[in-house]
């Protein structure tokens, strides 16, 4: 198992800089590194990015989330490239840096 990067640990320990209710949005948040090596959080209320010692809303990272179920979202690095993909129930989405949005992955989880 990989250890969490220092930036992720720092961000998690300091997340009180933003209202916990705002960031967690109904109690569910998933954390990971999606782009530019920055720690990100995805919630039911949107996406956030840890930058310059504080959480800020990341509207670009919200693009394409409407296609992903809001329940059961998890950021995981499925292809081991150092950036997380989004697992939403059984669907996997990848971040497309060129179009700046989430899109369905070309691979899937095995059937139940």
C-alpha positions as CSV (number, residue, x, y, z in Angstrom):
1,X,0.0,0.0,0.0
2,X,1.3,3.5,-0.9
3,X,1.8,6.0,1.9
4,X,-0.1,9.2,1.6
5,X,1.8,12.2,0.3
6,X,2.8,14.9,2.8
7,X,0.6,17.4,1.1
8,X,-2.5,15.1,1.6
9,X,-1.7,14.6,5.3
10,X,-1.2,18.3,5.8
11,X,-4.4,19.1,4.0
12,X,-6.4,16.6,6.0
13,X,-5.0,17.9,9.3
14,X,-5.8,21.5,8.3
15,X,-9.1,21.0,6.7
16,X,-10.7,23.1,9.4
17,X,-9.8,26.2,7.4
18,X,-13.0,25.6,5.5
19,X,-16.3,24.8,7.1
20,X,-16.4,21.1,7.6
21,X,-20.1,21.1,6.7
22,X,-19.3,22.9,3.5
23,X,-16.5,20.6,2.5
24,X,-18.1,17.4,3.5
25,X,-21.6,18.2,2.1
26,X,-24.0,15.8,3.8
27,X,-21.1,13.9,5.4
28,X,-19.4,12.4,2.3
29,X,-16.1,13.5,1.0
30,X,-13.4,11.6,-0.9
31,X,-9.8,12.8,-1.0
32,X,-7.0,12.2,-3.5
33,X,-4.6,13.6,-6.0
34,X,-6.3,14.3,-9.4
35,X,-4.2,16.9,-11.2
36,X,-1.1,19.0,-10.8
37,X,-0.1,16.9,-7.7
38,X,-2.6,18.9,-5.6
39,X,-4.8,17.3,-3.0
40,X,-8.5,17.4,-4.0
41,X,-11.7,16.6,-2.3
42,X,-14.9,15.7,-4.1
43,X,-18.2,16.0,-2.3
44,X,-21.9,16.0,-3.2
45,X,-21.7,19.8,-3.1
46,X,-18.8,20.1,-5.5
47,X,-15.0,19.8,-5.8
48,X,-12.3,21.4,-3.7
49,X,-8.5,21.8,-4.0
50,X,-5.9,22.4,-1.4
51,X,-3.8,25.3,-2.5
52,X,-1.5,27.7,-0.7
53,X,-2.4,26.3,2.7
54,X,-6.2,26.4,2.3
55,X,-9.2,24.7,0.6
56,X,-10.6,26.5,-2.4
57,X,-13.6,25.6,-4.6
58,X,-12.4,23.9,-7.8
59,X,-15.2,24.4,-10.3
60,X,-13.2,22.9,-13.2
61,X,-12.9,19.6,-11.2
62,X,-16.7,19.5,-11.0
63,X,-17.1,19.4,-14.8
64,X,-18.5,16.0,-15.8
65,X,-19.5,15.0,-12.3
66,X,-23.2,15.2,-13.2
67,X,-22.7,11.9,-15.2
68,X,-21.3,10.2,-12.0
69,X,-23.6,9.0,-9.3
70,X,-23.3,11.2,-6.2
71,X,-23.6,8.1,-4.0
72,X,-20.5,6.1,-3.2
73,X,-17.9,8.3,-4.9
74,X,-14.3,7.4,-4.2
75,X,-11.0,8.7,-5.6
76,X,-8.7,5.8,-6.4
77,X,-5.6,5.4,-8.6
78,X,-6.7,2.4,-10.7
79,X,-4.0,2.6,-13.3
80,X,-1.1,3.4,-10.9
81,X,-0.1,6.6,-12.7
82,X,-0.1,8.8,-9.6
83,X,-3.4,10.5,-10.3
84,X,-6.8,9.3,-9.0
85,X,-9.7,8.2,-11.0
86,X,-13.3,8.5,-9.7
87,X,-15.2,5.5,-8.8
88,X,-19.0,6.2,-8.6
89,X,-20.8,3.1,-7.6
90,X,-19.5,0.7,-10.3
91,X,-18.6,3.3,-12.9
92,X,-15.1,4.6,-13.3
93,X,-14.3,8.1,-14.6
94,X,-11.0,9.6,-15.6
95,X,-9.9,13.2,-15.5
96,X,-9.2,14.5,-19.0
97,X,-6.7,17.4,-18.7
98,X,-7.3,18.6,-22.3
99,X,-11.0,19.0,-22.0
100,X,-10.9,19.7,-18.2
101,X,-13.6,17.3,-17.3
102,X,-14.4,13.8,-16.0
103,X,-15.3,11.3,-18.7
104,X,-16.1,7.5,-18.6
105,X,-12.9,5.4,-18.4
106,X,-12.1,2.9,-21.2
107,X,-12.0,0.2,-18.6
108,X,-14.4,-1.1,-15.9
109,X,-14.7,-3.1,-12.8
110,X,-15.4,-6.8,-13.3
111,X,-19.1,-7.7,-13.1
112,X,-20.5,-8.8,-9.7
